[in-house]
């Protein structure tokens, strides 16, 4: 489920590592934007394992977390996972997990971090998809924005890095920890583990490129 759109020409071919990055951002966007379909769970269950360099701890952790997520998808009951998604992110009253930059950076929703995201998305030629009810600082939307920046091929590391650091890096670790610690999290505990491992790899890789 795409949460941002862009009016772009045909993108150039991506390097394999960038295609993988875009794919992982897309997986996270889909898992967080809406209750996952049976088809998405089946695709995760059938996904190939990651090869990791044991000399890079973040890469090894990502490979292990990916294997755990794929195994969890294979064992999951679709209806139970969809109920879990609703409980975690749309529960009565205040949900256990509020995956918004504004919340983690200010303690409130719809605050200045959202305005900054909107300004930066507009400058990059990205916009919220018509019909999407979530604001642009939702984690799913930010993941989809990163996916779009990578997939475009024209928005290189020089544009990806500041977007990641400005809108994700400062709060994403706390959000992943809350997802993993939520009392009702089962499948989404594995999602939180994978997200934390993936963002750690991103932070390391993008910091080396600056």
HELIX and SHEET records of a PDB file:
HELIX    1   1 UNK A   16  UNK A   33  1                                  18    
HELIX    2   2 UNK A   38  UNK A   45  1                                   8    
HELIX    3   3 UNK A   57  UNK A   75  1                                  19    
HELIX    4   4 UNK A   78  UNK A   90  1                                  13    
HELIX    5   5 UNK A  101  UNK A  106  1                                   6    
HELIX    6   6 UNK A  112  UNK A  124  1                                  13    
HELIX    7   7 UNK A  139  UNK A  152  1                                  14    
HELIX    8   8 UNK A  157  UNK A  167  1                                  11    
HELIX    9   9 UNK A  172  UNK A  181  1                                  10    
HELIX   10  10 UNK A  187  UNK A  209  1                                  23    
SHEET    1   A 2 UNK A   4  UNK A   6  0                                        
SHEET    2   A 2 UNK A 126  UNK A 128 -1                                        
END                                                                             
